[in-house]
Amino acid sequence: MHDEVERRLRWLTRITLMGTLLTALVILVGAWTRLVDAGLGCPDWPGCYGRLLVPDSEHAALRHPDVPLDPFKAWVEMAHRYVASFLGLVVISAVVLGWQLRRRPGYPWRISLALLVVILIQGAFGAFTVTLKLWPQVVTLHLLGGLSVLMLFFWLHLRIRHSWKDRVVGCRSINALWIIGLSLLVLQLALGGWVTSNYAGIACLGFPTCNGQWWPTMDLSEGFHLTQTVGPNYLHGQLHADARTAIQVVHRLGALLLGVALLVLWWRYRQLKNVGRALAAAICVYALQVALGIANVLLWLPLWLALLHTAGAVALTLSVGWAWWCWRQESDSISTERQFLPTTAI
């Protein structure tokens, strides 16, 4: 029985690591799909003009005469769907393999179920992205969903590796500093999604000023109007220039706040060896991500650089998640040590 448990844990460790890497790939392929304007390369879902493979122009014209076939964009969109579908199979495999371990102390069965639920929601958002014609709210939530899958896979991998030691990870209440830091990270990722879904990446020319001004003309109410009409084709966006400028400026301010929060976290926990190193690594990734964002503005958003910026968001998410994991582990170690210290020493 012990050998069977060990075998399953070994396979789950591999599968969850593969799932983490595959999720990062899916996010990057999704970004590439958007950047080459292939998000509506197939006007229907889950097939492409009613087929599981991209059909010829004649069939496409019969199926959707109002949407001419662009073979390149259609294949890019279908490639994204194929990779995402394979990711779904990896999630199901992790849940099936973990079923017999669900009552084992320390096994993160609830995280496995959460991962399954989120991947199913992601599939629905993938469909809505096409049927609602790139509605910014759906595109942004789709990106956040992908990053949620990434973190759930990563956390599941860490927890399963931890369970090999037959230890139960304590459920500690998170403190205010981490709440602020993680909340700002999520907010910044959402702002990044809002920038890209509204095509506001180069709404500001120049850096650190925006269009030659420190505080340019902006339309915040329109830029962050979350009840936009469903129905128009949002390819290339529908917002006017001042609204897009507002989105870009708020995204820059969010990056500044996130940087301050990471520095505060590092300063607070720098004396904890593993946590300090992990937060220092996260700050380095953050600095690189800021540099990529600035370069995208100055170089007018070249495809390869925009993809690197998305990869930077993935790396930043993982690095902050790793720092949080190290902090939880450090807290567990400190608590364990204190249990064996004399009362006078505490």
Phi, psi and chi 1 to 4 in degrees:
 res  aa     phi    psi   chi1   chi2   chi3   chi4
   1 MET       -  -42.4 -177.0   63.0  179.1      -
   2 HIS   -62.6  -38.5  178.8   74.2      -      -
   3 ASP   -64.7  -37.4  -69.3  -19.3      -      -
   4 GLU   -66.5  -42.6  172.9   65.2   17.3      -
   5 VAL   -62.0  -44.1  169.4      -      -      -
   6 GLU   -63.4  -39.0 -174.7  174.7  -41.8      -
   7 ARG   -64.9  -42.9 -175.0  178.1   65.9   84.0
   8 ARG   -65.2  -42.3  -77.4 -179.0  177.5  -90.7
   9 LEU   -63.2  -38.2  -73.9  172.7      -      -
  10 ARG   -63.2  -45.0 -175.3 -179.5  -62.7  111.0
  11 TRP   -66.4  -39.7  -88.3  105.7      -      -
  12 LEU   -65.7  -36.3  -77.9  163.4      -      -
  13 THR   -60.5  -43.9  -58.3      -      -      -
  14 ARG   -67.7  -43.6  -64.6  168.7 -178.8  168.6
  15 ILE   -65.6  -42.0  -72.7  174.1      -      -
  16 THR   -69.8  -32.8   51.7      -      -      -
  17 LEU   -66.7  -43.9  177.7   59.1      -      -
  18 MET   -62.0  -40.1 -178.7  179.7   72.5      -
  19 GLY   -62.5  -38.6      -      -      -      -
  20 THR   -62.3  -47.3  -57.6      -      -      -
  21 LEU   -67.2  -39.7  -62.2  174.8      -      -
  22 LEU   -67.2  -37.0 -174.7   59.4      -      -
  23 THR   -62.6  -42.2  -55.3      -      -      -
  24 ALA   -59.2  -41.2      -      -      -      -
  25 LEU   -63.5  -43.6  176.0   63.1      -      -
  26 VAL   -60.5  -41.8  170.5      -      -      -
  27 ILE   -62.4  -42.0  -67.7  171.9      -      -
  28 LEU   -69.3  -39.8  -69.4  176.4      -      -
  29 VAL   -64.8  -38.1  173.6      -      -      -
  30 GLY   -63.3  -40.1      -      -      -      -
  31 ALA   -64.4  -42.8      -      -      -      -
  32 TRP   -61.2  -42.1  179.4   48.7      -      -
  33 THR   -57.3  -44.2  -58.6      -      -      -
  34 ARG   -69.3  -41.5  175.7 -173.7   50.9   76.4
  35 LEU   -67.7  -27.4  -70.6  166.9      -      -
  36 VAL   -97.1   15.7  -62.9      -      -      -
  37 ASP    59.1   37.6  -64.0  -28.1      -      -
  38 ALA  -104.0    9.7      -      -      -      -
  39 GLY   -60.4  -28.5      -      -      -      -
  40 LEU  -113.3   28.1  -63.1  177.3      -      -
  41 GLY   -61.2  -28.5      -      -      -      -
  42 CYS  -118.5  120.6  -64.6      -      -      -
  43 PRO   -77.3   -6.2   28.4  -33.8      -      -
  44 ASP  -126.3  178.2   48.4   -3.7      -      -
  45 TRP  -152.0  141.2 -168.6   91.9      -      -
  46 PRO   -86.7  -12.5   32.5  -36.0      -      -
  47 GLY   -83.5 -175.4      -      -      -      -
  48 CYS  -123.6  109.0 -172.3      -      -      -
  49 TYR    55.3   38.8  -67.1   92.1      -      -
  50 GLY    82.1    3.9      -      -      -      -
  51 ARG  -120.5  153.5  -62.1  -81.3 -178.2   86.1
  52 LEU   -79.2  -18.1  -68.5  179.1      -      -
  53 LEU  -116.5  153.1  -64.4  174.1      -      -
  54 VAL   -62.8  123.6  176.4      -      -      -
  55 PRO   -82.7 -177.0   33.2  -35.1      -      -
  56 ASP   -82.9  170.0   55.1   31.4      -      -
  57 SER   -62.7  -32.9  -60.5      -      -      -
  58 GLU   -65.3  -46.8 -177.4  178.4   -8.3      -
  59 HIS   -65.1  -40.6  174.4   84.7      -      -
  60 ALA   -61.9  -39.9      -      -      -      -
  61 ALA   -66.5  -33.5      -      -      -      -
  62 LEU   -73.1  -36.4  -69.4  173.7      -      -
  63 ARG   -77.6  -48.5 -176.9   80.5  179.6 -170.3
  64 HIS  -134.7   80.4  -71.4  -81.6      -      -
  65 PRO   -63.3  -19.9   21.3  -31.6      -      -
  66 ASP   -86.8   -6.7   54.7  -32.0      -      -
  67 VAL  -126.4   95.0 -175.6      -      -      -
  68 PRO   -61.5  144.0  -19.3   30.6      -      -
  69 LEU   -76.9  129.4  172.5   66.9      -      -
  70 ASP  -112.8  101.3 -175.7  -35.5      -      -
  71 PRO   -53.9  -42.6  -26.0   35.4      -      -
  72 PHE   -61.3  -50.6  170.8   73.8      -      -
  73 LYS   -65.6  -36.2  -67.2 -177.2  178.0 -179.8
  74 ALA   -64.9  -42.8      -      -      -      -
  75 TRP   -68.2  -35.8  -84.7  113.5      -      -
  76 VAL   -62.6  -45.2  169.3      -      -      -
  77 GLU   -64.1  -42.7  169.4   62.8   11.6      -
  78 MET   -68.8  -34.4  -72.0  -52.8  -68.1      -
  79 ALA   -60.2  -40.8      -      -      -      -
  80 HIS   -61.6  -41.8 -177.5 -146.5      -      -
  81 ARG   -67.7  -39.4  -63.7 -177.3 -170.5 -178.7
  82 TYR   -62.6  -47.0  -64.0  148.3      -      -
  83 VAL   -65.1  -40.5  179.4      -      -      -
  84 ALA   -65.1  -37.2      -      -      -      -
  85 SER   -65.7  -40.0  -62.2      -      -      -
  86 PHE   -63.5  -37.3 -177.6   64.0      -      -
  87 LEU   -61.2  -40.5  177.5   62.7      -      -
  88 GLY   -59.9  -38.5      -      -      -      -
  89 LEU   -65.6  -36.1  -66.8  176.9      -      -
  90 VAL   -64.6  -41.4  174.0      -      -      -
  91 VAL   -61.5  -46.2  172.2      -      -      -
  92 ILE   -61.8  -39.5  -67.6  172.7      -      -
  93 SER   -61.2  -41.8  -60.3      -      -      -
  94 ALA   -64.0  -39.1      -      -      -      -
  95 VAL   -68.5  -43.6  172.7      -      -      -
  96 VAL   -64.0  -45.4  170.7      -      -      -
  97 LEU   -64.7  -32.1  -85.2  174.3      -      -
  98 GLY   -84.7   -6.1      -      -      -      -
  99 TRP   -57.4  -46.5  171.0 -102.6      -      -
 100 GLN   -72.6  -12.4  -68.7 -173.1    2.2      -
 101 LEU  -100.9    4.0  -56.6  174.5      -      -
 102 ARG   -61.6  -25.9   65.3 -170.0 -174.9  -80.5
 103 ARG  -100.1    3.9  -67.9 -171.1  176.1   90.0
 104 ARG   -74.4  129.8 -176.5  176.9 -173.1  -89.7
 105 PRO   -56.6  129.8  -25.1   35.3      -      -
 106 GLY    92.4  -12.7      -      -      -      -
 107 TYR   -80.1  129.1 -174.8   75.7      -      -
 108 PRO   -82.6   64.8   30.4  -34.1      -      -
 109 TRP   -64.9  -37.2  175.2 -117.5      -      -
 110 ARG   -64.9  -35.2  -69.2 -178.2 -179.7  178.4
 111 ILE   -65.5  -38.4  -61.6  178.6      -      -
 112 SER   -60.4  -44.4  -59.7      -      -      -
 113 LEU   -66.1  -40.8  -67.4 -179.4      -      -
 114 ALA   -61.2  -39.7      -      -      -      -
 115 LEU   -62.3  -41.9 -179.8   59.1      -      -
 116 LEU   -63.3  -43.6  179.9   61.1      -      -
 117 VAL   -63.1  -45.2  170.3      -      -      -
 118 VAL   -65.3  -38.9  172.9      -      -      -
 119 ILE   -68.2  -33.0 -159.5   69.5      -      -
 120 LEU   -67.8  -40.8  -68.4  174.2      -      -
 121 ILE   -63.8  -38.3  -65.7  173.6      -      -
 122 GLN   -60.4  -39.5  -90.5  -64.3   89.2      -
 123 GLY   -61.0  -41.3      -      -      -      -
 124 ALA   -64.1  -42.2      -      -      -      -
 125 PHE   -64.9  -33.5  -84.0  128.1      -      -
 126 GLY   -61.0  -40.7      -      -      -      -
 127 ALA   -67.8  -44.4      -      -      -      -
 128 PHE   -64.2  -32.5  -67.0  147.2      -      -
 129 THR   -56.9  -39.3  -62.8      -      -      -
 130 VAL   -81.2  -50.5  175.5      -      -      -
 131 THR   -67.8  -29.3   57.2      -      -      -
 132 LEU   -96.0   10.3  -61.1 -178.4      -      -
 133 LYS    58.0   53.6  -60.6 -179.5  179.8  179.8
 134 LEU    63.9   36.8  -56.0 -179.8      -      -
 135 TRP   -56.5  124.1 -165.8   38.5      -      -
 136 PRO   -54.1  -37.7  -27.7   35.9      -      -
 137 GLN   -60.9  -42.9  -76.5   83.1  -25.3      -
 138 VAL   -70.8  -41.7  168.9      -      -      -
 139 VAL   -61.5  -42.7  173.8      -      -      -
 140 THR   -65.6  -45.0  -58.8      -      -      -
 141 LEU   -65.5  -32.6  -71.7  173.3      -      -
 142 HIS   -64.7  -40.7 -164.3   39.5      -      -
 143 LEU   -65.3  -46.6  171.4   63.9      -      -
 144 LEU   -62.6  -35.4  -69.8  176.9      -      -
 145 GLY   -64.1  -41.2      -      -      -      -
 146 GLY   -62.5  -41.9      -      -      -      -
 147 LEU   -68.4  -31.3  -68.2  168.6      -      -
 148 SER   -66.2  -42.1  -62.1      -      -      -
 149 VAL   -60.7  -42.5  171.8      -      -      -
 150 LEU   -56.8  -50.1  177.5   75.4      -      -
 151 MET   -69.5  -35.8  -83.1  -51.3  -57.3      -
 152 LEU   -66.0  -41.7  -75.9  169.4      -      -
 153 PHE   -63.4  -44.6 -108.5  130.6      -      -
 154 PHE   -63.4  -45.1 -176.8   55.0      -      -
 155 TRP   -66.5  -39.1 -155.9 -101.1      -      -
 156 LEU   -63.0  -40.9 -175.4   59.9      -      -
 157 HIS   -61.5  -45.8  174.3   72.4      -      -
 158 LEU   -64.6  -41.1  -66.2  173.6      -      -
 159 ARG   -67.0  -39.2  -73.5  -72.9  -56.2  -87.3
 160 ILE   -67.5  -41.7  -70.2  173.5      -      -
 161 ARG   -60.0  -38.6  -74.3 -176.3   59.5 -176.1
 162 HIS   -67.4  -34.6 -162.7   71.8      -      -
 163 SER   -69.8  -16.7   68.7      -      -      -
 164 TRP   -60.2  -27.1  -82.5   72.1      -      -
 165 LYS   -85.2    4.2  -56.9  174.5 -177.0  178.0
 166 ASP    56.9   37.5  -66.9  -39.3      -      -
 167 ARG  -113.4  146.0  -69.4  176.5   57.2 -168.6
 168 VAL   -99.1  124.5  178.7      -      -      -
 169 VAL   -75.4  124.9  178.4      -      -      -
 170 GLY   -67.1  142.2      -      -      -      -
 171 CYS   -90.6   94.1 -176.7      -      -      -
 172 ARG   -94.3  144.5  -62.0 -172.5  172.6  -81.2
 173 SER   -72.3  130.7   57.9      -      -      -
 174 ILE   -76.3  144.5 -170.9  170.8      -      -
 175 ASN   -90.3  175.0   63.3   30.9      -      -
 176 ALA   -63.7  -38.8      -      -      -      -
 177 LEU   -60.3  -44.9  -78.4  179.3      -      -
 178 TRP   -69.8  -36.3  -80.5  105.3      -      -
 179 ILE   -59.5  -45.6  -70.1  175.2      -      -
 180 ILE   -65.2  -47.1  -66.6  171.4      -      -
 181 GLY   -61.9  -47.5      -      -      -      -
 182 LEU   -68.7  -36.2  -66.5  173.4      -      -
 183 SER   -64.9  -41.5  -62.2      -      -      -
 184 LEU   -66.5  -34.4  -74.4  173.2      -      -
 185 LEU   -63.7  -48.0  174.6   63.4      -      -
 186 VAL   -61.3  -43.0  173.1      -      -      -
 187 LEU   -61.0  -43.3  175.5   62.2      -      -
 188 GLN   -66.8  -38.3 -176.0   62.3    6.8      -
 189 LEU   -64.3  -40.3  -66.9  171.1      -      -
 190 ALA   -64.9  -40.5      -      -      -      -
 191 LEU   -63.9  -38.5  -75.1  171.2      -      -
 192 GLY   -61.4  -42.2      -      -      -      -
 193 GLY   -63.9  -37.7      -      -      -      -
 194 TRP   -68.5  -36.7 -163.8 -116.4      -      -
 195 VAL   -61.1  -50.3  167.8      -      -      -
 196 THR   -71.6  -35.8 -169.2      -      -      -
 197 SER   -73.1  -21.0   60.8      -      -      -
 198 ASN  -105.1    9.4  -76.2  -75.4      -      -
 199 TYR    54.1   49.1  -61.6   85.4      -      -
 200 ALA  -107.5   18.1      -      -      -      -
 201 GLY   -62.0  -34.0      -      -      -      -
 202 ILE  -121.5   33.9   51.0  175.1      -      -
 203 ALA   -67.7  -27.2      -      -      -      -
 204 CYS  -107.5  125.0  -73.8      -      -      -
 205 LEU   -97.3  129.1  -59.5 -178.7      -      -
 206 GLY    93.8  159.7      -      -      -      -
 207 PHE  -153.0  138.7 -174.8   87.9      -      -
 208 PRO   -83.4  -10.9   30.7  -36.3      -      -
 209 THR   -78.0  167.4   59.6      -      -      -
 210 CYS  -121.1  112.1  174.4      -      -      -
 211 ASN    56.7   37.9  -59.3  -33.8      -      -
 212 GLY    81.1    6.0      -      -      -      -
 213 GLN  -130.1  146.9  -62.5  176.3  -62.5      -
 214 TRP   -74.7  -33.1  -73.0  103.8      -      -
 215 TRP  -134.0   85.6 -165.8 -104.6      -      -
 216 PRO   -73.1  172.3   29.9  -35.9      -      -
 217 THR   -66.5  125.8  -57.2      -      -      -
 218 MET  -136.2  153.0  -66.0 -179.2  -73.8      -
 219 ASP  -120.3   85.7 -170.9  -17.6      -      -
 220 LEU   -66.5  -38.4  -71.7  166.8      -      -
 221 SER   -64.0  -38.6   61.0      -      -      -
 222 GLU   -79.3  -36.6 -175.4   65.8   22.6      -
 223 GLY   -64.9  -32.5      -      -      -      -
 224 PHE  -117.9   34.6  -66.8   92.9      -      -
 225 HIS   -81.6  104.3  179.4   48.4      -      -
 226 LEU   -87.5    4.7  -59.8 -179.1      -      -
 227 THR  -115.8   44.4   56.2      -      -      -
 228 GLN   -60.7  153.3  -64.1  165.7  -39.7      -
 229 THR   -63.8  133.7  -55.8      -      -      -
 230 VAL   -87.6  130.6  179.7      -      -      -
 231 GLY   138.8  -46.9      -      -      -      -
 232 PRO   -64.7  157.5  -18.3   29.7      -      -
 233 ASN   -78.6  115.4 -171.7  -29.2      -      -
 234 TYR   -90.8   11.6  -77.1   92.1      -      -
 235 LEU   -60.1  125.8 -175.7   64.9      -      -
 236 HIS    73.0    3.4  -58.6  132.6      -      -
 237 GLY    86.9  163.0      -      -      -      -
 238 GLN  -123.9   -9.1  -65.9  -77.3  -31.0      -
 239 LEU   -80.7  152.3  -62.1  178.8      -      -
 240 HIS   -80.9  173.8   56.5   77.9      -      -
 241 ALA   -61.4  -43.1      -      -      -      -
 242 ASP   -65.8  -34.2  -71.2  -10.7      -      -
 243 ALA   -68.3  -41.0      -      -      -      -
 244 ARG   -68.4  -35.9  -61.6 -170.3 -163.5 -157.1
 245 THR   -62.0  -41.6  -60.8      -      -      -
 246 ALA   -59.7  -43.0      -      -      -      -
 247 ILE   -62.3  -44.5  -64.1  171.5      -      -
 248 GLN   -65.2  -42.3  174.2   65.1 -138.6      -
 249 VAL   -66.1  -43.4  169.5      -      -      -
 250 VAL   -64.4  -36.2  171.9      -      -      -
 251 HIS   -62.7  -39.9 -176.7   51.5      -      -
 252 ARG   -65.8  -42.1  -66.8 -175.5 -178.0 -172.2
 253 LEU   -65.4  -37.4  -66.7  175.4      -      -
 254 GLY   -63.1  -38.7      -      -      -      -
 255 ALA   -62.6  -39.4      -      -      -      -
 256 LEU   -63.6  -45.8  179.2   61.2      -      -
 257 LEU   -63.9  -39.5  -70.2  175.0      -      -
 258 LEU   -63.7  -41.1  176.8   59.1      -      -
 259 GLY   -61.2  -42.3      -      -      -      -
 260 VAL   -62.7  -42.7  171.4      -      -      -
 261 ALA   -63.4  -40.9      -      -      -      -
 262 LEU   -66.1  -39.1  -69.7  176.4      -      -
 263 LEU   -65.6  -39.8  -74.6  171.6      -      -
 264 VAL   -63.7  -43.1  170.4      -      -      -
 265 LEU   -61.4  -44.1  -81.5  168.8      -      -
 266 TRP   -62.6  -43.8  172.1   79.7      -      -
 267 TRP   -61.9  -39.4 -178.5  -99.6      -      -
 268 ARG   -68.7  -37.7  171.9   64.2  179.3   79.8
 269 TYR  -115.4   17.8  -62.7  111.2      -      -
 270 ARG   -63.8  -25.0   69.2 -169.4 -173.5  -77.4
 271 GLN   -80.8  -13.8  -66.5  179.9  -14.7      -
 272 LEU   -85.1  111.3  -61.8  178.2      -      -
 273 LYS   -49.7  -59.1 -176.1  177.8  178.3 -178.7
 274 ASN   -67.6  -40.2  -68.5  -26.3      -      -
 275 VAL   -67.0  -43.8 -175.9      -      -      -
 276 GLY   -60.4  -42.9      -      -      -      -
 277 ARG   -65.4  -42.2  -71.9  179.1  177.5  177.1
 278 ALA   -64.5  -42.0      -      -      -      -
 279 LEU   -68.7  -35.6  -75.6  168.9      -      -
 280 ALA   -62.9  -40.5      -      -      -      -
 281 ALA   -64.3  -40.8      -      -      -      -
 282 ALA   -63.2  -38.8      -      -      -      -
 283 ILE   -66.2  -38.0  -69.7  171.7      -      -
 284 CYS   -63.7  -43.2  -70.3      -      -      -
 285 VAL   -63.2  -41.4  174.5      -      -      -
 286 TYR   -59.7  -44.7  163.6   81.8      -      -
 287 ALA   -62.3  -41.4      -      -      -      -
 288 LEU   -63.9  -40.3  178.1   59.7      -      -
 289 GLN   -64.3  -40.4  179.3   69.3  -18.6      -
 290 VAL   -62.6  -43.2  169.9      -      -      -
 291 ALA   -61.8  -40.2      -      -      -      -
 292 LEU   -65.2  -39.5  -71.5  170.6      -      -
 293 GLY   -62.7  -43.1      -      -      -      -
 294 ILE   -64.1  -43.4  -65.8  170.8      -      -
 295 ALA   -62.7  -37.5      -      -      -      -
 296 ASN   -61.4  -39.9  -89.9  -65.9      -      -
 297 VAL   -68.5  -47.3  170.4      -      -      -
 298 LEU   -69.5  -30.4  -62.3  179.7      -      -
 299 LEU  -101.3    9.6  -61.3  177.3      -      -
 300 TRP    64.7   43.1  -72.7   64.2      -      -
 301 LEU    57.4   58.9 -150.9   65.0      -      -
 302 PRO   -67.0  151.2   22.5  -31.3      -      -
 303 LEU   -56.5  -48.9  174.3   61.3      -      -
 304 TRP   -65.1  -34.6   65.3  -87.2      -      -
 305 LEU   -75.8  -36.1 -159.4   55.3      -      -
 306 ALA   -64.4  -37.6      -      -      -      -
 307 LEU   -65.4  -39.8  -85.5  176.1      -      -
 308 LEU   -62.8  -35.8  -80.7  179.2      -      -
 309 HIS   -65.0  -39.0 -163.8   48.3      -      -
 310 THR   -65.7  -41.9  -58.4      -      -      -
 311 ALA   -61.4  -35.5      -      -      -      -
 312 GLY   -63.7  -37.8      -      -      -      -
 313 ALA   -64.3  -39.7      -      -      -      -
 314 VAL   -63.3  -47.0  169.5      -      -      -
 315 ALA   -64.2  -38.3      -      -      -      -
 316 LEU   -66.2  -41.0 -177.8   60.4      -      -
 317 THR   -60.7  -46.0  -57.8      -      -      -
 318 LEU   -67.6  -39.9  -70.1  174.4      -      -
 319 SER   -68.1  -40.2   61.7      -      -      -
 320 VAL   -68.2  -38.4  173.8      -      -      -
 321 GLY   -61.8  -39.1      -      -      -      -
 322 TRP   -66.3  -39.1  172.0 -112.4      -      -
 323 ALA   -63.4  -40.8      -      -      -      -
 324 TRP   -64.2  -41.0 -174.4   24.2      -      -
 325 TRP   -61.0  -44.9  169.3  -94.8      -      -
 326 CYS   -61.7  -38.3  -70.6      -      -      -
 327 TRP   -65.0  -41.4  175.0   75.9      -      -
 328 ARG   -64.6  -40.7  -75.6  170.1   60.1   90.1
 329 GLN   -66.7  -40.3  -66.6  -58.7  103.4      -
 330 GLU   -64.0  -39.5 -167.5   79.4   32.7      -
 331 SER   -64.4  -40.2  -62.8      -      -      -
 332 ASP   -62.4  -42.0  -75.1  -18.0      -      -
 333 SER   -64.3  -44.5  -58.9      -      -      -
 334 ILE   -62.8  -42.4  -67.2  171.5      -      -
 335 SER   -65.3  -39.7  -62.9      -      -      -
 336 THR   -63.7  -42.1  -57.0      -      -      -
 337 GLU   -63.8  -39.9  -69.9  173.5    3.1      -
 338 ARG   -67.2  -25.4  -73.8 -178.6  175.4  176.2
 339 GLN   -64.3  -24.8  -69.7  175.3    5.8      -
 340 PHE  -104.0    3.0  -63.1   98.2      -      -
 341 LEU   -86.9  148.2  -70.3  175.3      -      -
 342 PRO   -61.4  151.4  -18.8   29.5      -      -
 343 THR   -58.6  -34.7  -53.1      -      -      -
 344 THR   -69.6  -22.6   54.4      -      -      -
 345 ALA   -86.1  -13.4      -      -      -      -
 346 ILE   -80.9      -  -64.4  178.8      -      -
